[in-house]
Amino acid sequence: MSNGTAEFQAFSPGEETSEIAKNNPSAFLSQITGAKVAVKLNSGVEYRGDLQCVDGYMNIALEQTEEYVDGILKNQYGDVFIRGNNVLYISSI
Amino acid sequence: MAEVGADQLDDTIVSEPLDLVRLSLNERVFVKLKGDREIRGRLHAYDSHCNLVLSDVEETVFVMDDEDEDLKTIKKQSEMLFVRGDAVVLISPPSQS
């Protein structure tokens, strides 16, 4: 049984990559930290914000977050921690 | 000899998402739970499961009243509360922009 944590490749913040990493999901996640993302939860609620960090369980830390319910902006948060089991997807926008 | 880098000495560095929760220890937090519930309280403890211990808690339950088709809220207060981690959806400091 895997323990659920993934190995992340180190990425220096200033590095610019025009190509999205396609080799594995954890490379994609380490690449998009710092970028604006849309996180959709299993419940259908969507959060848009700047991705601070992710871990192997898909727990997420976001900054300057907006909460969309049924496509309508409902709430705004300064910092947000999202428990990974609720996450359906993380998309860069 | 193991060298301790500056990152490991700085308590405010956020390297993983749970570190964001660590920064909120002893502060008031806003927690969204499954079942259309929200709680606001002072965070005393947490773990990797997101089990939480909070004090001076106000719980808000959002109920859809099918009869009047109205969204009602039920508020409850607790001095001390233990939250099982699997119910947690999100944690945030309550000072929202």
N, CA and C atoms of all chains as a GROMACS GRO file, in nm:
protein
  570
    1MET      N    1   0.087  -0.121   0.000
    1MET     CA    2   0.000   0.000   0.000
    1MET      C    3   0.088   0.122   0.000
    2SER      N    4   0.068   0.206  -0.098
    2SER     CA    5   0.150   0.329  -0.102
    2SER      C    6   0.104   0.422   0.009
    3ASN      N    7   0.196   0.504   0.056
    3ASN     CA    8   0.157   0.595   0.164
    3ASN      C    9   0.092   0.721   0.112
    4GLY      N   10   0.078   0.732  -0.019
    4GLY     CA   11   0.002   0.845  -0.073
    4GLY      C   12   0.084   0.970  -0.096
    5THR      N   13   0.208   0.976  -0.053
    5THR     CA   14   0.285   1.098  -0.078
    5THR      C   15   0.364   1.083  -0.208
    6ALA      N   16   0.370   1.190  -0.282
    6ALA     CA   17   0.440   1.187  -0.411
    6ALA      C   18   0.572   1.261  -0.400
    7GLU      N   19   0.666   1.227  -0.486
    7GLU     CA   20   0.795   1.296  -0.488
    7GLU      C   21   0.781   1.417  -0.581
    8PHE      N   22   0.818   1.534  -0.536
    8PHE     CA   23   0.813   1.652  -0.620
    8PHE      C   24   0.950   1.685  -0.672
    9GLN      N   25   0.955   1.727  -0.797
    9GLN     CA   26   1.082   1.773  -0.851
    9GLN      C   27   1.098   1.918  -0.809
   10ALA      N   28   1.219   1.958  -0.770
   10ALA     CA   29   1.242   2.096  -0.727
   10ALA      C   30   1.239   2.187  -0.848
   11PHE      N   31   1.175   2.303  -0.833
   11PHE     CA   32   1.167   2.399  -0.942
   11PHE      C   33   1.204   2.536  -0.888
   12SER      N   34   1.303   2.603  -0.945
   12SER     CA   35   1.338   2.736  -0.897
   12SER      C   36   1.232   2.834  -0.945
   13PRO      N   37   1.193   2.929  -0.860
   13PRO     CA   38   1.080   3.016  -0.888
   13PRO      C   39   1.092   3.097  -1.017
   14GLY      N   40   1.216   3.137  -1.050
   14GLY     CA   41   1.230   3.225  -1.165
   14GLY      C   42   1.226   3.154  -1.299
   15GLU      N   43   1.227   3.021  -1.294
   15GLU     CA   44   1.237   2.943  -1.418
   15GLU      C   45   1.111   2.956  -1.502
   16GLU      N   46   1.128   2.989  -1.629
   16GLU     CA   47   1.013   3.000  -1.719
   16GLU      C   48   1.007   2.878  -1.808
   17THR      N   49   0.893   2.816  -1.811
   17THR     CA   50   0.879   2.702  -1.902
   17THR      C   51   0.756   2.727  -1.986
   18SER      N   52   0.772   2.717  -2.117
   18SER     CA   53   0.658   2.738  -2.204
   18SER      C   54   0.583   2.606  -2.222
   19GLU      N   55   0.649   2.494  -2.191
   19GLU     CA   56   0.584   2.366  -2.210
   19GLU      C   57   0.537   2.310  -2.076
   20ILE      N   58   0.412   2.267  -2.072
   20ILE     CA   59   0.359   2.209  -1.950
   20ILE      C   60   0.413   2.067  -1.937
   21ALA      N   61   0.465   2.033  -1.820
   21ALA     CA   62   0.522   1.901  -1.796
   21ALA      C   63   0.416   1.794  -1.820
   22LYS      N   64   0.449   1.698  -1.904
   22LYS     CA   65   0.353   1.594  -1.934
   22LYS      C   66   0.398   1.458  -1.884
   23ASN      N   67   0.522   1.451  -1.831
   23ASN     CA   68   0.571   1.319  -1.792
   23ASN      C   69   0.497   1.258  -1.674
   24ASN      N   70   0.470   1.340  -1.571
   24ASN     CA   71   0.390   1.285  -1.461
   24ASN      C   72   0.314   1.395  -1.387
   25PRO      N   73   0.208   1.356  -1.317
   25PRO     CA   74   0.123   1.455  -1.250
   25PRO      C   75   0.199   1.540  -1.149
   26SER      N   76   0.292   1.482  -1.073
   26SER     CA   77   0.360   1.562  -0.970
   26SER      C   78   0.449   1.668  -1.034
   27ALA      N   79   0.501   1.640  -1.155
   27ALA     CA   80   0.581   1.742  -1.224
   27ALA      C   81   0.490   1.859  -1.262
   28PHE      N   82   0.370   1.828  -1.307
   28PHE     CA   83   0.272   1.932  -1.342
   28PHE      C   84   0.241   2.018  -1.220
   29LEU      N   85   0.218   1.954  -1.106
   29LEU     CA   86   0.182   2.027  -0.984
   29LEU      C   87   0.294   2.117  -0.937
   30SER      N   88   0.418   2.070  -0.941
   30SER     CA   89   0.527   2.155  -0.896
   30SER      C   90   0.550   2.268  -0.994
   31GLN      N   91   0.513   2.248  -1.120
   31GLN     CA   92   0.533   2.352  -1.221
   31GLN      C   93   0.432   2.466  -1.206
   32ILE      N   94   0.309   2.433  -1.168
   32ILE     CA   95   0.207   2.539  -1.166
   32ILE      C   96   0.199   2.616  -1.032
   33THR      N   97   0.281   2.578  -0.935
   33THR     CA   98   0.277   2.656  -0.810
   33THR      C   99   0.314   2.799  -0.841
   34GLY      N  100   0.238   2.891  -0.785
   34GLY     CA  101   0.258   3.033  -0.812
   34GLY      C  102   0.159   3.083  -0.914
   35ALA      N  103   0.103   2.994  -0.995
   35ALA     CA  104   0.011   3.036  -1.100
   35ALA      C  105  -0.132   3.039  -1.048
   36LYS      N  106  -0.217   3.108  -1.123
   36LYS     CA  107  -0.358   3.114  -1.087
   36LYS      C  108  -0.423   2.982  -1.133
   37VAL      N  109  -0.499   2.921  -1.042
   37VAL     CA  110  -0.561   2.792  -1.073
   37VAL      C  111  -0.709   2.790  -1.037
   38ALA      N  112  -0.778   2.695  -1.096
   38ALA     CA  113  -0.917   2.669  -1.060
   38ALA      C  114  -0.919   2.530  -0.998
   39VAL      N  115  -0.972   2.521  -0.876
   39VAL     CA  116  -0.979   2.393  -0.807
   39VAL      C  117  -1.125   2.356  -0.794
   40LYS      N  118  -1.164   2.246  -0.854
   40LYS     CA  119  -1.303   2.203  -0.842
   40LYS      C  120  -1.311   2.092  -0.740
   41LEU      N  121  -1.409   2.100  -0.651
   41LEU     CA  122  -1.427   1.998  -0.549
   41LEU      C  123  -1.531   1.898  -0.595
   42ASN      N  124  -1.534   1.783  -0.527
   42ASN     CA  125  -1.632   1.680  -0.558
   42ASN      C  126  -1.774   1.732  -0.545
   43SER      N  127  -1.793   1.832  -0.456
   43SER     CA  128  -1.926   1.886  -0.432
   43SER      C  129  -1.970   1.980  -0.543
   44GLY      N  130  -1.877   2.015  -0.634
   44GLY     CA  131  -1.913   2.105  -0.743
   44GLY      C  132  -1.871   2.249  -0.719
   45VAL      N  133  -1.835   2.282  -0.596
   45VAL     CA  134  -1.789   2.416  -0.563
   45VAL      C  135  -1.652   2.437  -0.626
   46GLU      N  136  -1.627   2.558  -0.679
   46GLU     CA  137  -1.499   2.586  -0.743
   46GLU      C  138  -1.427   2.699  -0.671
   47TYR      N  139  -1.298   2.685  -0.656
   47TYR     CA  140  -1.217   2.788  -0.593
   47TYR      C  141  -1.111   2.835  -0.692
   48ARG      N  142  -1.101   2.967  -0.710
   48ARG     CA  143  -0.997   3.020  -0.799
   48ARG      C  144  -0.902   3.105  -0.716
   49GLY      N  145  -0.773   3.079  -0.734
   49GLY     CA  146  -0.676   3.157  -0.658
   49GLY      C  147  -0.535   3.124  -0.702
   50ASP      N  148  -0.437   3.184  -0.633
   50ASP     CA  149  -0.296   3.159  -0.664
   50ASP      C  150  -0.250   3.037  -0.586
   51LEU      N  151  -0.200   2.939  -0.657
   51LEU     CA  152  -0.159   2.814  -0.594
   51LEU      C  153  -0.028   2.832  -0.517
   52GLN      N  154  -0.036   2.819  -0.385
   52GLN     CA  155   0.086   2.832  -0.304
   52GLN      C  156   0.162   2.700  -0.301
   53CYS      N  157   0.093   2.593  -0.262
   53CYS     CA  158   0.157   2.461  -0.263
   53CYS      C  159   0.055   2.348  -0.261
   54VAL      N  160   0.104   2.232  -0.299
   54VAL     CA  161   0.023   2.111  -0.301
   54VAL      C  162   0.107   2.003  -0.236
   55ASP      N  163   0.041   1.901  -0.180
   55ASP     CA  164   0.121   1.788  -0.131
   55ASP      C  165   0.069   1.658  -0.195
   56GLY      N  166   0.125   1.547  -0.156
   56GLY     CA  167   0.094   1.419  -0.218
   56GLY      C  168  -0.050   1.374  -0.199
   57TYR      N  169  -0.118   1.430  -0.100
   57TYR     CA  170  -0.259   1.396  -0.077
   57TYR      C  171  -0.353   1.489  -0.154
   58MET      N  172  -0.293   1.582  -0.231
   58MET     CA  173  -0.367   1.685  -0.302
   58MET      C  174  -0.428   1.788  -0.207
   59ASN      N  175  -0.377   1.797  -0.083
   59ASN     CA  176  -0.412   1.911   0.001
   59ASN      C  177  -0.357   2.034  -0.070
   60ILE      N  178  -0.434   2.144  -0.066
   60ILE     CA  179  -0.396   2.263  -0.143
   60ILE      C  180  -0.393   2.387  -0.055
   61ALA      N  181  -0.295   2.472  -0.077
   61ALA     CA  182  -0.292   2.603  -0.014
   61ALA      C  183  -0.307   2.707  -0.124
   62LEU      N  184  -0.409   2.793  -0.112
   62LEU     CA  185  -0.434   2.896  -0.212
   62LEU      C  186  -0.429   3.034  -0.148
   63GLU      N  187  -0.396   3.134  -0.230
   63GLU     CA  188  -0.398   3.273  -0.185
   63GLU      C  189  -0.497   3.351  -0.269
   64GLN      N  190  -0.556   3.458  -0.212
   64GLN     CA  191  -0.649   3.543  -0.286
   64GLN      C  192  -0.755   3.460  -0.357
   65THR      N  193  -0.831   3.385  -0.279
   65THR     CA  194  -0.922   3.286  -0.334
   65THR      C  195  -1.064   3.339  -0.350
   66GLU      N  196  -1.125   3.298  -0.460
   66GLU     CA  197  -1.266   3.327  -0.483
   66GLU      C  198  -1.343   3.196  -0.486
   67GLU      N  199  -1.460   3.196  -0.425
   67GLU     CA  200  -1.541   3.074  -0.420
   67GLU      C  201  -1.661   3.089  -0.513
   68TYR      N  202  -1.674   2.997  -0.607
   68TYR     CA  203  -1.785   2.999  -0.703
   68TYR      C  204  -1.878   2.882  -0.678
   69VAL      N  205  -2.005   2.910  -0.654
   69VAL     CA  206  -2.104   2.804  -0.639
   69VAL      C  207  -2.201   2.820  -0.755
   70ASP      N  208  -2.217   2.714  -0.834
   70ASP     CA  209  -2.299   2.718  -0.956
   70ASP      C  210  -2.253   2.830  -1.049
   71GLY      N  211  -2.125   2.854  -1.053
   71GLY     CA  212  -2.071   2.955  -1.142
   71GLY      C  213  -2.084   3.098  -1.092
   72ILE      N  214  -2.142   3.115  -0.973
   72ILE     CA  215  -2.161   3.251  -0.920
   72ILE      C  216  -2.065   3.275  -0.804
   73LEU      N  217  -1.997   3.389  -0.806
   73LEU     CA  218  -1.903   3.423  -0.699
   73LEU      C  219  -1.979   3.441  -0.568
   74LYS      N  220  -1.942   3.360  -0.469
   74LYS     CA  221  -2.014   3.364  -0.342
   74LYS      C  222  -1.931   3.423  -0.228
   75ASN      N  223  -1.799   3.396  -0.231
   75ASN     CA  224  -1.714   3.434  -0.118
   75ASN      C  225  -1.573   3.462  -0.164
   76GLN      N  226  -1.502   3.538  -0.081
   76GLN     CA  227  -1.360   3.558  -0.108
   76GLN      C  228  -1.281   3.534   0.019
   77TYR      N  229  -1.167   3.471   0.004
   77TYR     CA  230  -1.082   3.440   0.120
   77TYR      C  231  -0.940   3.485   0.092
   78GLY      N  232  -0.871   3.525   0.199
   78GLY     CA  233  -0.732   3.566   0.181
   78GLY      C  234  -0.640   3.447   0.160
   79ASP      N  235  -0.650   3.350   0.248
   79ASP     CA  236  -0.569   3.227   0.240
   79ASP      C  237  -0.663   3.111   0.262
   80VAL      N  238  -0.639   3.003   0.194
   80VAL     CA  239  -0.729   2.890   0.206
   80VAL      C  240  -0.651   2.759   0.206
   81PHE      N  241  -0.686   2.667   0.294
   81PHE     CA  242  -0.634   2.531   0.292
   81PHE      C  243  -0.750   2.441   0.252
   82ILE      N  244  -0.731   2.359   0.148
   82ILE     CA  245  -0.835   2.267   0.104
   82ILE      C  246  -0.788   2.124   0.126
   83ARG      N  247  -0.871   2.045   0.193
   83ARG     CA  248  -0.835   1.905   0.221
   83ARG      C  249  -0.841   1.824   0.092
   84GLY      N  250  -0.737   1.749   0.065
   84GLY     CA  251  -0.719   1.684  -0.064
   84GLY      C  252  -0.827   1.587  -0.108
   85ASN      N  253  -0.891   1.519  -0.012
   85ASN     CA  254  -0.991   1.419  -0.052
   85ASN      C  255  -1.110   1.481  -0.123
   86ASN      N  256  -1.131   1.613  -0.105
   86ASN     CA  257  -1.246   1.679  -0.165
   86ASN      C  258  -1.219   1.726  -0.308
   87VAL      N  259  -1.090   1.721  -0.349
   87VAL     CA  260  -1.052   1.780  -0.476
   87VAL      C  261  -1.084   1.689  -0.594
   88LEU      N  262  -1.154   1.745  -0.692
   88LEU     CA  263  -1.183   1.673  -0.816
   88LEU      C  264  -1.072   1.700  -0.916
   89TYR      N  265  -1.041   1.830  -0.938
   89TYR     CA  266  -0.927   1.863  -1.023
   89TYR      C  267  -0.865   1.997  -0.987
   90ILE      N  268  -0.741   2.014  -1.033
   90ILE     CA  269  -0.670   2.141  -1.024
   90ILE      C  270  -0.636   2.179  -1.167
   91SER      N  271  -0.683   2.297  -1.210
   91SER     CA  272  -0.659   2.339  -1.347
   91SER      C  273  -0.589   2.474  -1.349
   92SER      N  274  -0.488   2.490  -1.432
   92SER     CA  275  -0.424   2.621  -1.444
   92SER      C  276  -0.509   2.708  -1.535
   93ILE      N  277  -0.524   2.836  -1.497
   93ILE     CA  278  -0.607   2.928  -1.576
   93ILE      C  279  -0.529   3.056  -1.605
   94MET      N  280   2.822   1.664   0.947
   94MET     CA  281   2.735   1.746   1.032
   94MET      C  282   2.619   1.797   0.948
   95ALA      N  283   2.499   1.779   0.994
   95ALA     CA  284   2.383   1.827   0.919
   95ALA      C  285   2.374   1.978   0.930
   96GLU      N  286   2.361   2.044   0.816
   96GLU     CA  287   2.349   2.189   0.820
   96GLU      C  288   2.203   2.229   0.818
   97VAL      N  289   2.166   2.319   0.906
   97VAL     CA  290   2.027   2.364   0.909
   97VAL      C  291   2.015   2.488   0.823
   98GLY      N  292   1.937   2.477   0.716
   98GLY     CA  293   1.921   2.592   0.628
   98GLY      C  294   1.827   2.695   0.691
   99ALA      N  295   1.828   2.815   0.637
   99ALA     CA  296   1.745   2.924   0.690
   99ALA      C  297   1.597   2.888   0.684
  100ASP      N  298   1.558   2.815   0.580
  100ASP     CA  299   1.417   2.776   0.564
  100ASP      C  300   1.368   2.695   0.684
  101GLN      N  301   1.454   2.605   0.732
  101GLN     CA  302   1.410   2.518   0.841
  101GLN      C  303   1.402   2.592   0.974
  102LEU      N  304   1.470   2.708   0.983
  102LEU     CA  305   1.466   2.783   1.107
  102LEU      C  306   1.348   2.880   1.110
  103ASP      N  307   1.302   2.919   0.991
  103ASP     CA  308   1.194   3.017   0.983
  103ASP      C  309   1.058   2.949   0.999
  104ASP      N  310   0.986   2.984   1.108
  104ASP     CA  311   0.855   2.921   1.132
  104ASP      C  312   0.748   2.967   1.035
  105THR      N  313   0.774   3.078   0.967
  105THR     CA  314   0.666   3.132   0.884
  105THR      C  315   0.670   3.079   0.740
  106ILE      N  316   0.774   3.000   0.709
  106ILE     CA  317   0.784   2.947   0.572
  106ILE      C  318   0.675   2.842   0.550
  107VAL      N  319   0.603   2.854   0.440
  107VAL     CA  320   0.499   2.758   0.404
  107VAL      C  321   0.556   2.668   0.297
  108SER      N  322   0.585   2.541   0.332
  108SER     CA  323   0.639   2.451   0.232
  108SER      C  324   0.535   2.350   0.188
  109GLU      N  325   0.442   2.318   0.277
  109GLU     CA  326   0.334   2.230   0.239
  109GLU      C  327   0.202   2.289   0.291
  110PRO      N  328   0.091   2.250   0.230
  110PRO     CA  329  -0.037   2.313   0.262
  110PRO      C  330  -0.070   2.313   0.412
  111LEU      N  331  -0.037   2.206   0.484
  111LEU     CA  332  -0.069   2.202   0.628
  111LEU      C  333   0.008   2.308   0.706
  112ASP      N  334   0.118   2.358   0.649
  112ASP     CA  335   0.190   2.466   0.716
  112ASP      C  336   0.102   2.590   0.726
  113LEU      N  337   0.011   2.607   0.630
  113LEU     CA  338  -0.080   2.721   0.634
  113LEU      C  339  -0.170   2.711   0.756
  114VAL      N  340  -0.208   2.587   0.789
  114VAL     CA  341  -0.290   2.565   0.908
  114VAL      C  342  -0.208   2.591   1.033
  115ARG      N  343  -0.083   2.551   1.029
  115ARG     CA  344   0.006   2.571   1.144
  115ARG      C  345   0.018   2.720   1.178
  116LEU      N  346   0.021   2.805   1.074
  116LEU     CA  347   0.031   2.948   1.096
  116LEU      C  348  -0.092   3.004   1.168
  117SER      N  349  -0.204   2.930   1.160
  117SER     CA  350  -0.328   2.977   1.222
  117SER      C  351  -0.347   2.927   1.364
  118LEU      N  352  -0.252   2.852   1.420
  118LEU     CA  353  -0.266   2.802   1.556
  118LEU      C  354  -0.287   2.918   1.653
  119ASN      N  355  -0.382   2.899   1.745
  119ASN     CA  356  -0.418   2.999   1.845
  119ASN      C  357  -0.485   3.121   1.785
  120GLU      N  358  -0.513   3.117   1.656
  120GLU     CA  359  -0.587   3.225   1.594
  120GLU      C  360  -0.728   3.176   1.566
  121ARG      N  361  -0.816   3.271   1.542
  121ARG     CA  362  -0.952   3.233   1.503
  121ARG      C  363  -0.948   3.186   1.357
  122VAL      N  364  -1.022   3.077   1.329
  122VAL     CA  365  -1.027   3.026   1.193
  122VAL      C  366  -1.170   3.002   1.150
  123PHE      N  367  -1.187   2.994   1.020
  123PHE     CA  368  -1.315   2.962   0.961
  123PHE      C  369  -1.298   2.826   0.895
  124VAL      N  370  -1.385   2.730   0.926
  124VAL     CA  371  -1.373   2.595   0.871
  124VAL      C  372  -1.503   2.558   0.802
  125LYS      N  373  -1.490   2.512   0.678
  125LYS     CA  374  -1.607   2.464   0.607
  125LYS      C  375  -1.610   2.312   0.622
  126LEU      N  376  -1.727   2.258   0.658
  126LEU     CA  377  -1.738   2.114   0.678
  126LEU      C  378  -1.838   2.055   0.580
  127LYS      N  379  -1.835   1.923   0.564
  127LYS     CA  380  -1.934   1.856   0.480
  127LYS      C  381  -2.070   1.869   0.548
  128GLY      N  382  -2.176   1.854   0.471
  128GLY     CA  383  -2.311   1.863   0.525
  128GLY      C  384  -2.355   2.007   0.544
  129ASP      N  385  -2.303   2.098   0.459
  129ASP     CA  386  -2.344   2.240   0.463
  129ASP      C  387  -2.329   2.300   0.601
  130ARG      N  388  -2.210   2.280   0.659
  130ARG     CA  389  -2.184   2.336   0.791
  130ARG      C  390  -2.059   2.422   0.789
  131GLU      N  391  -2.060   2.525   0.873
  131GLU     CA  392  -1.940   2.608   0.886
  131GLU      C  393  -1.916   2.629   1.034
  132ILE      N  394  -1.790   2.638   1.071
  132ILE     CA  395  -1.761   2.671   1.210
  132ILE      C  396  -1.656   2.779   1.218
  133ARG      N  397  -1.668   2.861   1.320
  133ARG     CA  398  -1.566   2.963   1.348
  133ARG      C  399  -1.524   2.946   1.492
  134GLY      N  400  -1.394   2.938   1.513
  134GLY     CA  401  -1.346   2.919   1.650
  134GLY      C  402  -1.198   2.942   1.657
  135ARG      N  403  -1.142   2.929   1.778
  135ARG     CA  404  -0.998   2.945   1.796
  135ARG      C  405  -0.932   2.809   1.782
  136LEU      N  406  -0.837   2.799   1.691
  136LEU     CA  407  -0.771   2.672   1.662
  136LEU      C  408  -0.663   2.641   1.764
  137HIS      N  409  -0.679   2.530   1.834
  137HIS     CA  410  -0.579   2.491   1.932
  137HIS      C  411  -0.489   2.379   1.884
  138ALA      N  412  -0.544   2.289   1.802
  138ALA     CA  413  -0.464   2.176   1.756
  138ALA      C  414  -0.517   2.122   1.625
  139TYR      N  415  -0.427   2.061   1.550
  139TYR     CA  416  -0.466   1.996   1.425
  139TYR      C  417  -0.366   1.884   1.400
  140ASP      N  418  -0.401   1.793   1.308
  140ASP     CA  419  -0.305   1.691   1.267
  140ASP      C  420  -0.317   1.667   1.117
  141SER      N  421  -0.245   1.571   1.064
  141SER     CA  422  -0.244   1.550   0.920
  141SER      C  423  -0.378   1.499   0.867
  142HIS      N  424  -0.463   1.448   0.956
  142HIS     CA  425  -0.597   1.406   0.914
  142HIS      C  426  -0.691   1.525   0.907
  143CYS      N  427  -0.644   1.641   0.957
  143CYS     CA  428  -0.729   1.759   0.973
  143CYS      C  429  -0.824   1.743   1.091
  144ASN      N  430  -0.798   1.649   1.181
  144ASN     CA  431  -0.870   1.650   1.308
  144ASN      C  432  -0.837   1.784   1.372
  145LEU      N  433  -0.938   1.850   1.431
  145LEU     CA  434  -0.915   1.984   1.486
  145LEU      C  435  -0.967   1.992   1.629
  146VAL      N  436  -0.901   2.075   1.708
  146VAL     CA  437  -0.952   2.110   1.841
  146VAL      C  438  -0.970   2.260   1.842
  147LEU      N  439  -1.095   2.304   1.868
  147LEU     CA  440  -1.124   2.447   1.866
  147LEU      C  441  -1.195   2.488   1.995
  148SER      N  442  -1.179   2.614   2.033
  148SER     CA  443  -1.250   2.665   2.149
  148SER      C  444  -1.332   2.786   2.108
  149ASP      N  445  -1.433   2.821   2.192
  149ASP     CA  446  -1.521   2.935   2.164
  149ASP      C  447  -1.574   2.927   2.022
  150VAL      N  448  -1.645   2.817   1.998
  150VAL     CA  449  -1.687   2.783   1.862
  150VAL      C  450  -1.831   2.823   1.835
  151GLU      N  451  -1.854   2.875   1.715
  151GLU     CA  452  -1.991   2.894   1.669
  151GLU      C  453  -2.009   2.811   1.543
  152GLU      N  454  -2.105   2.718   1.546
  152GLU     CA  455  -2.131   2.632   1.431
  152GLU      C  456  -2.256   2.682   1.361
  153THR      N  457  -2.252   2.693   1.230
  153THR     CA  458  -2.369   2.734   1.152
  153THR      C  459  -2.408   2.620   1.061
  154VAL      N  460  -2.533   2.574   1.072
  154VAL     CA  461  -2.584   2.467   0.987
  154VAL      C  462  -2.682   2.529   0.889
  155PHE      N  463  -2.659   2.508   0.758
  155PHE     CA  464  -2.749   2.561   0.656
  155PHE      C  465  -2.850   2.453   0.621
  156VAL      N  466  -2.978   2.482   0.644
  156VAL     CA  467  -3.083   2.383   0.621
  156VAL      C  468  -3.180   2.432   0.515
  157MET      N  469  -3.205   2.346   0.417
  157MET     CA  470  -3.303   2.379   0.314
  157MET      C  471  -3.438   2.331   0.362
  158ASP      N  472  -3.525   2.425   0.395
  158ASP     CA  473  -3.658   2.390   0.442
  158ASP      C  474  -3.747   2.363   0.321
  159ASP      N  475  -3.781   2.237   0.299
  159ASP     CA  476  -3.858   2.202   0.179
  159ASP      C  477  -4.000   2.257   0.181
  160GLU      N  478  -4.052   2.279   0.302
  160GLU     CA  479  -4.191   2.329   0.311
  160GLU      C  480  -4.202   2.472   0.264
  161ASP      N  481  -4.120   2.561   0.325
  161ASP     CA  482  -4.128   2.702   0.283
  161ASP      C  483  -4.027   2.734   0.174
  162GLU      N  484  -3.948   2.631   0.131
  162GLU     CA  485  -3.844   2.651   0.029
  162GLU      C  486  -3.751   2.764   0.069
  163ASP      N  487  -3.715   2.765   0.193
  163ASP     CA  488  -3.632   2.872   0.248
  163ASP      C  489  -3.501   2.816   0.300
  164LEU      N  490  -3.395   2.892   0.289
  164LEU     CA  491  -3.267   2.849   0.345
  164LEU      C  492  -3.258   2.899   0.488
  165LYS      N  493  -3.262   2.806   0.584
  165LYS     CA  494  -3.256   2.846   0.723
  165LYS      C  495  -3.118   2.816   0.779
  166THR      N  496  -3.079   2.892   0.879
  166THR     CA  497  -2.952   2.863   0.946
  166THR      C  498  -2.978   2.834   1.093
  167ILE      N  499  -2.906   2.734   1.141
  167ILE     CA  500  -2.914   2.698   1.283
  167ILE      C  501  -2.777   2.726   1.341
  168LYS      N  502  -2.772   2.803   1.449
  168LYS     CA  503  -2.643   2.835   1.509
  168LYS      C  504  -2.630   2.765   1.643
  169LYS      N  505  -2.510   2.710   1.666
  169LYS     CA  506  -2.483   2.643   1.793
  169LYS      C  507  -2.351   2.695   1.848
  170GLN      N  508  -2.342   2.700   1.979
  170GLN     CA  509  -2.216   2.746   2.042
  170GLN      C  510  -2.155   2.633   2.121
  171SER      N  511  -2.022   2.625   2.122
  171SER     CA  512  -1.953   2.526   2.206
  171SER      C  513  -1.830   2.590   2.265
  172GLU      N  514  -1.801   2.551   2.388
  172GLU     CA  515  -1.678   2.602   2.452
  172GLU      C  516  -1.557   2.535   2.392
  173MET      N  517  -1.570   2.404   2.371
  173MET     CA  518  -1.458   2.324   2.324
  173MET      C  519  -1.512   2.222   2.225
  174LEU      N  520  -1.446   2.205   2.113
  174LEU     CA  521  -1.497   2.116   2.010
  174LEU      C  522  -1.385   2.037   1.945
  175PHE      N  523  -1.406   1.906   1.926
  175PHE     CA  524  -1.314   1.823   1.849
  175PHE      C  525  -1.381   1.792   1.716
  176VAL      N  526  -1.315   1.822   1.608
  176VAL     CA  527  -1.371   1.795   1.476
  176VAL      C  528  -1.295   1.680   1.412
  177ARG      N  529  -1.367   1.577   1.365
  177ARG     CA  530  -1.302   1.465   1.297
  177ARG      C  531  -1.258   1.511   1.158
  178GLY      N  532  -1.136   1.480   1.122
  178GLY     CA  533  -1.077   1.533   1.000
  178GLY      C  534  -1.149   1.505   0.870
  179ASP      N  535  -1.216   1.390   0.861
  179ASP     CA  536  -1.275   1.357   0.731
  179ASP      C  537  -1.394   1.446   0.696
  180ALA      N  538  -1.443   1.523   0.792
  180ALA     CA  539  -1.555   1.613   0.764
  180ALA      C  540  -1.509   1.749   0.709
  181VAL      N  541  -1.378   1.776   0.720
  181VAL     CA  542  -1.326   1.908   0.684
  181VAL      C  543  -1.316   1.925   0.532
  182VAL      N  544  -1.364   2.040   0.485
  182VAL     CA  545  -1.350   2.074   0.343
  182VAL      C  546  -1.243   2.180   0.328
  183LEU      N  547  -1.258   2.293   0.398
  183LEU     CA  548  -1.154   2.394   0.391
  183LEU      C  549  -1.134   2.467   0.523
  184ILE      N  550  -1.012   2.521   0.539
  184ILE     CA  551  -0.976   2.597   0.658
  184ILE      C  552  -0.919   2.730   0.612
  185SER      N  553  -0.964   2.838   0.675
  185SER     CA  554  -0.915   2.970   0.634
  185SER      C  555  -0.918   3.066   0.753
  186PRO      N  556  -0.825   3.160   0.759
  186PRO     CA  557  -0.836   3.265   0.861
  186PRO      C  558  -0.962   3.346   0.832
  187PRO      N  559  -1.036   3.389   0.932
  187PRO     CA  560  -1.166   3.451   0.907
  187PRO      C  561  -1.157   3.592   0.851
  188SER      N  562  -1.044   3.655   0.860
  188SER     CA  563  -1.030   3.790   0.806
  188SER      C  564  -1.029   3.782   0.655
  189GLN      N  565  -1.149   3.784   0.595
  189GLN     CA  566  -1.162   3.762   0.451
  189GLN      C  567  -1.162   3.894   0.377
  190SER      N  568  -1.095   3.894   0.261
  190SER     CA  569  -1.089   4.017   0.180
  190SER      C  570  -1.224   4.045   0.116
   0.00000   0.00000   0.00000
